[in-house]
């Protein structure tokens, strides 16, 4: 979907917002699809010294050598800095060397907890694939960024199953359960960008994408969503960002 | 040893079998299909994520329990046989021991190192760790900090698909490793399927690349394209379309059974499976150009 008044699609806005979460020199636990593009964009523009880790053991400082569906695809190995083990890169996480990790999920709640295991749908319990490495990234990265479609069923007040920890039930929860750092910094959705209030650990709407209203965001959120007093419109991609994105996704497969 | 004989001899009903340890690459699909053809039952499967191989074994009725972090179809999302087994008990009930990728790796690493558990800081507070048979909160004896103890998982058999091996199972693998090394060291026996059987001199020319030493390996079967539809670096690229087609065809139980008849039960061995795919499709999956590493010098 293309927003009126800008040249960018919603997905391009999301990828650019993700890229801006990566600072130069950071070690990034990269996911597939939109975060992978976000990493490529950040490296090409404002974070040329960022390093990307993949949970299968791949360490890269450049985009894959061709299009990939999974992190284990051959183009993600060619030109890598290192191919090591899963235990090795999880060790970097646990050691505190990973600055930011990207996550998605079926559900995210008020405190940024993620569910990828069980959901209820029309009175039925639906079994989803499970954690994979998400619970590890959520537990151990210095901070996480969640990328989600903004739909009411994906934004319940409380997840039905807590796969990947956010702030649990409030700001002191992580410390109380034994987690030594981390927690979600941003949730980037199809409608806006949200942060977290340090006092309550609760999600706060920080910006809406061009053409989106606060009412629309609240209608698609399953609790009484707080709105930042400094609410703004999500900055649209610059011509330079769009040009680089089109280079990495020329067919618009991920961002069309 | 032919793959059929290796599965016959080393994979028995009720065993704990680790597979798909490379995550999305080098998944030993040919070995999994042979397990289905031989009608194994009550297996416990161990793996991190398992891109549709576990789903096939579950749908074929081979599996009683899964110890895994993720069961699905990486390209398409849901794995329908896994869902049918968990939600409806079809073809029969399935016990699931949920993990994260890190905890399943640590469970195998504990077994590999000969200790009953390893401590970690991951998944504390997650529902994954709640009422779990193998994850237990503990207090650090040095600092008093809260930790999670991950109990060892001991596979009876770990099955790996690798690029090349000598006849004794000294195996060279490269590219993506995942948890293959820990799974091999944790197991009672390792079965290797390989793209190429090579002379021991090839293995000895680059001992740093011998990531699985032969003394762990009980059988080696030469199975070119044995990872299809998953990739094997330098030999076979990923057959993305296959995963999408599998997703569409296995939406219903009847659809899955038709798929199983056509691709597995109706093929005698992996050679026939590959013939069913057709030469043109396989040719399109072969790497188009070599991408050689610089040689290393072990000179005296």
Interface residues (C-beta under 8 A of the other chain):
Chain A: X55 X56 X57 X58 X69 X70 X71 X72 X73 X74 X77 X78 X83 X84 X85 X86 X87 X90 X93 X94 X117 X124 X125 X126 X127 X128 X129 X130 X131 X132 X133 X134 X135 X136 X138 X139 X140 X161 X162 X163 X164 X165 X168 X173 X174 X177 X178 X179 X180
Chain B: X22 X23 X24 X25 X48 X49 X51 X68 X69 X70 X71 X72 X74 X75 X77 X78 X79 X82 X83 X86 X87 X98 X99 X100 X101 X102 X105 X106 X109 X120 X121 X122 X123 X124 X125 X126 X127 X128 X137 X145 X146 X147 X148 X174 X175 X176 X177 X178 X179 X180 X181 X182 X230 X231 X233 X234 X237 X238 X240 X243 X287 X291
